[in-house]
Amino acid sequence: MMINMDHFQFTKIFANRRKELKLTQAQIAEYIGVSRAAVSKWEKGQSYPDITLLPKLAKLFHLSIDELLGYNSQMTKDEIRQTYIRLSKEFSKQPFELVEQEIEELLKEYYSCLPFVLKMAQLYLNYAPKSPDRQKTLNRVIQLCSQVKMFSKDFLLINEATMMEAVALLQLGKPEEVLELLGNDINHPVEANQLIATAHQMIGNSKKAKEIIQVSYYQNLVQLVSYATESMMMEMENGDYVEETVQKIHRLIQLFDLESLHFNTCLIFYYKAAAVFVLKGLQEQAMEMLQCYAKLCTKIKFPMKLQGNSYFYLVTDWIEKTSVIGGEAPRDEQSIKKDLVLTIWNDPIFAPLKEINEFKAMMLNLACHLKVEEVLK
């Protein structure tokens, strides 16, 4: 049985290894049980050995079969990052189907590289709105997440895959399956991070203990704003609750300089607070929130990068170490800029504000600042 060697480096490795070991083609032919002419053809790339001969040939060369073939089924963290960024940019230049075809080819080649598989699921999830068949793309996200959960032994990877699958299910309008996946009540997880930090402190690893506590502090702060935002939306009928939540979270954002730490969380808060105020007929308060949104958009430095600050001084290194794409944005720059404007402009909730000159001027200024004026035409 012959093997397709198109994606391997057998010829180069075979020739180099034979010379390193000072073996003649005749010696190899005798050991393997083939003609010298066959060995010569292998070395020239004119033909390849039968698959049944590979174990014996690998043993002679003191290599694994994968090493002999030059086959690597795993990507490094940096390779995954570079591939993700490249494909993300391709989505802004090429039709969705062409980029999808390339992703699927890569997934065939790196099927067992589970961190890569999960990143491709994330890429699909982020660009599903561009897909001509959004439902198919979201179902593909779920398939890839299931693959990671089935074969991975890494708890963090499995957890990330589970959360990503839940997001895809929600976008498919399947809340019952989300509850089946995650449970239908409040989770009471053990505060593992605090225990891990204490353990590191006890064995003298204070640097690691500090990092764990500071990163947990940072994550919980971001989560607090996210939960408060959702709570505000659910309490929309309770005007006092909405007002108090907006005041508290606005002060919290200023207190921790959260706009520089995690601007996306702040943008979502401003956007949803503005939407609530419009629905309650409070246009003045809505405009205040939208002005906060627009002002923050103008502060964003491109290319976007998530990082800590002078207070959360250990966060930047942690992001770079743990995230496959580091602190960089999960989508291409141009798509993000357009969405920053269109998220507000195309939302029917804000349609009444389009009659207000102040709103129109604000949106035009934002689009001009981001150099995406064409989206408002």
N, C-alpha and C positions, 0 to 999 in steps of 0.2 A: 504493500500500500504506500503510495507516494504522498508526501505532505506538501501543502502549499507554503512556500518559503518566502513569499513576497514581502512579508512584514518583518522578516528576521535578518540577521547579519551573519548567517552561518558561514558563507564563503570567506569573509574577512577573518572571522574568529578561527575557522579551521586552518587557514593558511598560516596565520600568525602563531597559533598554538603548536602546529607541527614543527615550525622553525625553532620555537622556544625550546621544545623538547628534543630537538635535533633528530627527528624521525624522518626517514625517507618515505616517499609515496609507496614504494614497494613493501616496506615493513608494515605500514598501515594496511595495505591490501592483503597481506598474508594474515595479519591478526584478525581482520574483519571477515575475511573469506570472500573477497571480491577481486576483480582484476585491477592492475595498476592503472589502466586506462580509465576505469571508473573513478578511482581516487583523483586522478588528474582533472577529470571533468567536474568533480565536486569543488576542487580548489579554484577552478576557472569560472564557476557559476553556470556551467553548461548543463548540469543535471544535479540532482540531490539524492542523498542516500534514502533507501527505504526506511520508513518509520521504525521498523522492527530492528534496524541496525543502530539506532541512536543510543540506546542504553550502553551497548558495548563500546561504541565510539566515545561516549562521554566518560566512561570508566578509564579508557586508555589515556584520555587527555586530562584526567583528574578534575573534571568539571561536572556540574549538574547538567541535566538536559537543557534546562532553561538557559544556563550560561553558555552552553555550546551553541544554541540557536541564537543567542543574543536577544532573547525575549524577556521583557520586563513587564509584568502584569500590573505593576503598581506605579503610580505617579508620586513624586515628592510633593510636599506641601507647597513649595514654590511653583512647581509645574502646574498643580491644580489652580493655584491663584492666577498665574499668567493665562492659563487656558480660559478660566472663567471671565477674566477681564476682556480678553480678546473676543470671545463669543458674545459678551454683553455689548461690545461696540458694534459687532456685526449685525446685531438685531436692529440697530438704528440705520444701517446702510443697506441691508439685504432683505428680500422678502422672508417672512417668517419660515416658510417651508424649506428654503435653502439652508438656513442656519439649523433648523430642526434636523435636516438630513445629516449634517456634519456632527451634531450632538449624538445622534443615534449610532453613527459609525464609531465614534469615540467610545460610546457605552459598550459596544460589542467588543472592542479591543481591551477596554479596562473594566470589564464586567465585575471582576473580583476586587477592584480598588474601591472599597465602600465609601471612604471620604469623598472621592471624586463623584461617585454615583449620587451621593446626597447633595453635592454642590450643583450637579446638573438638575436635580429635582428643584432646588432653590431657584436656579436660573429660569426653568420653565414656569415656576410659580410667579416670579417677578414679571415675566413677559407674556403671561397668559392673556392679558387684555389685547395683545397684538395678534393673537392666534386667530386664523380663519375658523377654527373649530375649538373654541375655548373649553368646551366640555371634555373633548378628547385630550387636550393638553393637561387639564386638571386631573383627569383619570390617570394619565401617564405619571404625574407627580405622585399620586397615591401608589402606583405600582412600584416606582423607584424607592419610595419610603418603606414599603413592605419588604422589598428586597434587602434593604439595609437592616431592618429589624430582624429579619429571618437569619441572616448570616453573620451579623456583627456580634462581638462579645464586649464591645465598648459601651458602657452605660451611657456616657454623655452623647455618643453618636446615636444610640437607640432613642434616647429622650428627645434629641433634636428632630429625628425622623418622625417620631410620634406627634410632636407639636406641628410640624410642617404638614403632616397628613391631615391633622385636625383643621388647619387653615384651608386646605384644599377642599375638604368635605363641606366646610361652612360656605365656601364660595360656590359649591355645587348645589347649595340649598338642602343639605342633608344633616340638620341639627341632631336628629335622633342617633345617627351613626357617630357623631362627635361625642355624645353622652355615653354611648356604648364603649367608645375608645378610651375616654378620659375619666369616666365615672360621672354621676349626676349630682354630686354634692361637694361640699367644701373639702379640699384635701388637707390633711394634717401631717405634712411631711416632717420628719425629724430634722432639726436644725443642724444638718450635717456640716455645713461650712464652719460654724462656730466650734464644733467638736474637732474638726480637722485642724483648725487654726490653733486650738488649745494643745492638741497633740504635738504639733510642730514646735510650739513654744516650749513644751516640756522637754523635748529632745535637743533644745538649743538652736533651733532653726527659726529665729525670730524674724528674719527677713521674709520668709515664706508666710509666716503667721500674719505679718502686717499686710502682705499682699492680699491674702484671702479675706481678711476682715475689711480692708478698704474697698476691694472690688465688690464684696457683698453689700456693703454700705451704699456704694454707687448704684448697683443693680436695683436695690430696694427703693432708692430714691426715685429712679426712673419709673419703676413699677408703681410707686405711690401716685405719681402724676397720671399714669395711664389708668389706674383704677379710679381715681377721682374723676377723670374725664368721662369714663363710662358711667359712673354713679350719677354724675350731673345729667347725662343724657336720659337715664332711666327715671330720674326725679323731675323731669321737665315740667310737670304740672305743679310742682312745688316751687313757686317763685322765690321764696326766701332761701330755700336750700340751694337753688341754682346760684343766686347772688353770692351767698356765703362761700360756696365752693369756688367760684371764679375768683373771689378776693383772696381766699387762702392759697390757691394754687398759683395765682399771679405773684403773690408775695414770696412763695416758696421758690419759684423760678428765678426771681431776682436775688433772693438770699443766697442761693447756691450757684448763681450764674449758669443755670441749666441750659440757657440758649447756646452757650459755647460748648457745653458738655454733650448734650444730646438734642440737637435742634429739631430732629424729626418729631420727638415726643411733644415738644413745645408747639410746633406747627399744628399738630393734630389737635392739641388742646385749644389753641386760638381758633382754628377752623370750626370745631364742634361747638365751642362756646358762642361763636358768631351765629351759627346755624340755629342754636336754641333761642338766642335773643330775637332773631328774625321771626321765628315761628311764634314767639310770644308778643310780636308787634313792637319790640324795643329796638328800633333801627339805630338810635344813637349809640347804645351799648354795643350793638352788632358792629357798627363801624369802628368803634374803639378796638375791638378784638381783631377785626380785619386789618386795621392799621398796624397792630402788633405783628400780625402774620406777614404783611408786606415788608415791614421794616426788617424782620428777621431774615426774610428771603434775600434782601439786599446785603445782609451781613455774611451770608454763606460764601465761603471761599471755595472755588473750584480749582482742581478736582476735589470733591468732598472727601473728608477724612474724619472718622470718628476717633477722638482722643481725649485724654484726661486734661487736667489743668494744674495750676500750682497747688491747689488743695487736694485734689485726687491725683497725686503725683505718681502713683504706681499703676494707674489704669492704662496709660498708653502702652507700656511694655506688655501688660497682660493681654491687651487686644491683639497686639502684633504676634504674640506667642500662640494664642489659642484660636484665633479666627483664621481660617484658610485664606481668606482674601484680605486679612489684616483689617485696618480701619477704613478701607476704601468702600465706596458706594457699591451696592449690589446691582446697579443698573448704569447704563451709559449716561454721560453728562447731559447730552441734548434732550434725551427723553425726560430726565428729571426736571430740567428747566421748563420744558413745555408743561409738564404736569403741575408744577408749582403755580402756574398761571391758570391752567384749565380746570384744576380742581375747584377753584372758586368760580371762574367765569362760566363754566358749563353746568354748575350745580343749580337745578331749578329752584332750590330754596332761596337763592340769592337773586333770582330774576327781578323781584320788585326793586332791588337796589340799582338796577341798571338805568333807572330813570333819574338817579341822583348824580349830578355832575362830579361830586367829590369821589364817589365810588368809581366812576368811569375813568377819571384822571388818575386815581390810585392804581387801577389795573393797567392802564396804558403805561404809566411810569415804571411799574414792575416789569412788564413785558419788554420795555425798551432797555431797562437795566440788564435784564437777562439775555437780551438780543434775540428775542423770540416774538417780535411784534406781529409776525404773520399769523400767529394762532388766534388773534383777535379779529382777523378780517373775515 
